[in-house]
Amino acid sequence: MADVVPFSCIRPHEDRASEVASLPYDVFSLDEARSEIERHPHSFLRIDLAEATLPDSVEKHDEAIYARAKALLDESIADGTYVEDDEPSYYLYRLRAADGRSQTGVVGCASIDDYESGVIKKHEKTRADKEIDRIRHVDTCGAQTGPIFLAFRSDGAVEAVIDRVESQPSLYDFEADDGVRHTVWRVDDPADTETIRRTFEQTSALYIADGHHRAASAVKAGLLRREAARAAGVGGPLESDHFLSVIFPSEQLTILDYNRVVADLNGLALDEFLERVGERFDVGEASEHPCKPARKGCYGMYVGGVWYPLAIKEAYRSDDPVAGLDVALLQDNLLGPVLGIGDPRTDKRIDFVGGIRGLDELARRVDMGMAVAFALHPTSIDELFAVADAGLLMPPKSTWFEPKLRSGLFIHRI
């Protein structure tokens, strides 16, 4: 059973939503964030990544960063940029990409206890330093400001509510710079609210699609607040017992490829490299045309100014939920043994390119100085579920979800 509750949302005034909505803080470098804030002075990014508004002399994780974030949030509420709804509600959030792909999720607050017990399932390892940053941000601001992207196997009940509510007037409806249209509705009908609540109560599992660090941080901040409350003799539920989420029916979601580029051929000449690749992969004819993998187990490789189609040989395939992933097959059979990439999380010779950038970006990176690029077939949502259900973790950079949720449209005060 999943506990997903409505909440009293702090949200932008209707005429300010497009000004404040921002891509998540962790898709920006500090310089990129400063440029983005310069272009969009009211962007929520200035709260989410407050160090971008401070001098370079301020050290990473300095208390001034989190104090600045809180001050900016408080100012935005005080000056009317943000309003707070009086009654707890669910919201619907639809993202429609420029190519017509659309997904609509329920905005509510999921339980930290469900995260701890495994009802909310993970597939990615988190880093302590990134958790500490978001814990301090949440705790200092007294608010969760970035929604966690969750998915679930739907029986159709939530979609029926979505169909009804989407026919009503929206709170927000705007197109972002990247062409993604964002539309938000408040769920006002008590019957629809009850349907959503009951549906999640009957759902055996929710899955983190994106936002593992934000989820882990919200949970740890909530547990710290619970511990402090109990020590002070305060019983009963707390707002921090739940964390801000957007929950999508899995069949609506699109996972794009997450591709790799490597800086060198590990001391091999090109012909030696191709020979080594051919030990575990069938290597097709070279072509000047980009090679987009059409199915699982196939890859496109760009090296020496041309593309090669690759297919993993049958002997090296695996039925294991993790080892059988295309990202793992590439790592275990080529990146590791041939190119010497031992740990892709820490090896500086490898970089990752989201599929939204296209195959031309892979060729450009190699032509500009990298040695080889690999285009992968996207991980499927069923593969993600299988890994999470098995209690396992995916290799790093296995999934790229698109379009990205915007921060700043929903804030949960704790």
Salt bridges, closest charged atoms under 4 A:
ASP3 OD1 - ARG197 NH2 3.54
ASP3 OD2 - HIS242 NE2 2.81
GLU14 OE2 - ARG11 NH1 3.40
ASP15 OD1 - HIS13 ND1 2.70
GLU19 OE2 - ARG16 NE 3.18
ASP26 OD2 - ARG214 NH1 3.37
GLU36 OE1 - ARG39 NH2 2.64
ASP48 OD1 - ARG134 NH1 3.34
ASP56 OD1 - ARG34 NH1 2.72
GLU63 OE1 - ARG136 NH2 2.80
ASP74 OD2 - LYS70 NZ 3.17
GLU84 OE1 - ARG413 NH2 3.34
ASP85 OD2 - ARG11 NE 2.84
ASP85 OD1 - ARG186 NH1 3.57
ASP99 OD2 - ARG101 NE 2.89
ASP113 OD1 - ARG226 NH1 2.95
ASP129 OD2 - ARG127 NH2 2.80
GLU131 OE1 - LYS220 NZ 2.39
ASP133 OD2 - ARG134 NE 3.01
ASP139 OD1 - ARG225 NE 2.90
GLU166 OE2 - ARG94 NH1 3.67
ASP173 OD1 - ARG181 NE 2.95
GLU175 OE1 - ARG181 NH1 3.80
ASP177 OD2 - HIS40 NE2 2.83
ASP178 OD2 - ARG406 NH2 2.67
ASP188 OD1 - ARG186 NE 3.51
ASP192 OD1 - ARG164 NH2 2.62
GLU194 OE2 - ARG198 NH1 3.79
GLU201 OE2 - ARG197 NE 3.79
ASP210 OD2 - LYS404 NZ 3.58
GLU239 OE1 - HIS412 NE2 2.54
ASP241 OD1 - ARG226 NH2 3.15
ASP264 OD1 - ARG349 NH2 2.71
GLU279 OE1 - ARG276 NE 3.64
GLU314 OE1 - ARG317 NE 3.40
ASP326 OD1 - LYS296 NZ 3.45
ASP351 OD2 - ARG365 NH2 2.87
GLU361 OE2 - ARG364 NH2 2.95
GLU383 OE2 - LYS296 NZ 2.87
ASP389 OD1 - LYS121 NZ 2.97
ASP389 OD2 - ARG153 NH2 3.18
